[in-house]
């Protein structure tokens, strides 16, 4: 379905020059003279790379119908990652290539949103923050509190993040799923 560029919304998918893209952010600019310009910050669903595309307000864009499903992570068998639909209890397998770095934050029963185009899974969106347990962490040095010192901590999924000195093994922490950085203790 073709729409005018001014009708594009954040989160929509469209086809442009043979590539399927998802809109991450939009910027509508109206210069003093002339037509409005739409700058769409997009991510390619094939390559994962981001780029900015400039549209005139009268340009036509082919919108792709997509299906977004909330799925619950179940387990991995080493080659694939298995997710279950909470409504139908159907299980689907996603490859580690599709998950990319998201697999570093997957824990059992975590609900994620999977984007499907024409029945094929294309991308996975984690919640903004994920709660994980600290499995290994060195002791902080008492009195060393100047300049917000940090130490490495290994989490239950195997990922290592920098945490404040007061975090110890067994603590649960929140990690930002986009930056993979410590947010807070739970």
Order of alpha helices (4+ residues) and beta strands (2+ residues): beta-beta-beta-beta-beta-beta-beta-beta-beta-alpha-beta-beta-beta-beta-beta-beta-beta
